[in-house]
Amino acid sequence: MPAVRWQVLNYLDGLNDWQTTSMVAAGVSTPTSTTQRTLEDLWLLKLVGRRAQGDKEAKSGRAYEWRLK
């Protein structure tokens, strides 16, 4: 498994609240675009859940919050 996936999983493991992509990116010190792709990969593998976020980021098409399943 790629190292960034482990970093994201470990970051989310310690949290109970939903996290925005930017919050996860800051928590694992990776660019937001890399974090977005990683979270989408983990979502496809059914390791994380995602839900729609508020209107602010909806315009960018990346309006999701994430947490471990």
C-alpha positions in Angstrom: 0.0 0.0 0.0 1.4 3.5 -0.9 2.8 5.4 2.1 0.3 8.3 1.6 -2.6 5.9 2.1 -1.2 4.7 5.4 -0.7 8.4 6.5 -4.3 9.3 5.6 -5.7 6.1 7.3 -3.6 6.8 10.5 -4.7 10.4 10.5 -8.4 9.5 10.2 -8.1 6.7 12.7 -7.6 9.1 15.6 -10.6 11.2 14.8 -14.4 10.7 15.2 -15.6 13.8 13.3 -15.9 14.3 9.6 -12.9 16.0 8.0 -12.7 18.1 4.9 -10.1 17.2 2.3 -8.1 20.3 3.2 -8.1 19.3 6.9 -6.8 15.8 6.0 -4.2 17.3 3.6 -2.9 19.6 6.4 -2.9 16.7 8.9 -0.7 14.5 6.7 1.3 17.4 5.1 0.5 16.5 1.5 -0.9 18.6 -1.3 -4.7 18.8 -1.4 -4.9 17.2 -4.9 -2.8 14.2 -3.7 -4.9 13.9 -0.6 -8.1 14.1 -2.7 -7.0 11.2 -5.0 -5.9 9.2 -2.0 -9.2 9.7 -0.2 -11.1 8.7 -3.4 -9.0 5.6 -3.7 -9.7 4.7 -0.1 -13.4 5.4 -0.6 -13.5 3.1 -3.6 -11.9 0.4 -1.5 -14.7 1.0 1.1 -12.2 2.0 3.8 -13.5 5.5 4.3 -16.9 7.1 4.2 -17.7 10.3 2.4 -20.6 12.8 2.5 -21.4 15.9 0.7 -20.1 19.1 2.2 -21.6 22.6 2.3 -21.9 24.9 -0.7 -18.6 26.7 -0.3 -16.5 23.9 -1.9 -19.4 22.6 -4.0 -18.4 24.9 -6.9 -15.0 23.1 -7.2 -16.7 19.7 -7.5 -14.8 18.4 -4.4 -17.3 19.1 -1.8 -16.8 16.1 0.5 -16.0 15.3 4.1 -14.4 12.0 5.1 -14.0 9.6 8.0 -13.1 6.0 8.6 -15.9 3.5 8.2 
